[in-house]
């Protein structure tokens, strides 16, 4: 049985001291033998960590003891080895760069759709009010190539900063419909949904992203795997690494 616990988590929340907090989290993670990446900015935290299960859980428990991070949830998966070479802690201007300072999820979360609700909508072909559903993949093109929802919009963006311009170019596809944005773990689609709402589009984010969907709905309505930013490369709907052959085909 796989013994290494991997977690992916983020939370948009106001952080006045990202540098000082980064030093504290580095010491705490290193002390538990954890490896991975922790990104911090004034708008929040984004982390991918792996290690012994008890140490990973202890790290998350300590982080959530801080009121700023009490609401943070984590998506979990297991592997036979730690899929990170080292521990990195970085302080950045944004934990996910969009270059749209008016989009401030730390001031209010984007409306979210649970995997169960989205599954119901996709099964019936419309939302609860009978409106057409449009799924928008907010990930970069190479990530989409590993797998995506059936029928999802893929605007072939190369970096997330291109999303607002791509959305403007494809606005006609979205108007009058219920739009659900999605990404790997939820961080990009949260900013994307807020931006679309600012532009007058009825947009929601998929709560928990693709990994949350896999955990609750498996591979329903999904084709392929999901790229992850670690040495596993991509996960299947069971949250286990895809076979090397599948990764080679995607590449």
Secondary structure, DSSP 4 states (H G I P E B T S, - for coil): ---EEEEEEEEE---S-HHHHHHHHHHHHHHTT-EEEEEEETTEEEEEEEEEHHHHHHHHHHHHTSGGGTT--EEEEEESS-S-SSEEEEE-S-SS----TT--GGGSPPPEE-HHHHHHHHHHTS-TTSPPEEEEE-S-HHHHTTEEETT-B----SSGGGHHHHHHHTHHHHTTSEEEEE-SSSHHHHHHHHHHHHTT--EEEETTHHHHHHHHHTTTTEEE-EE-SSTT-EE-TTSSBPPHHHHHHH-
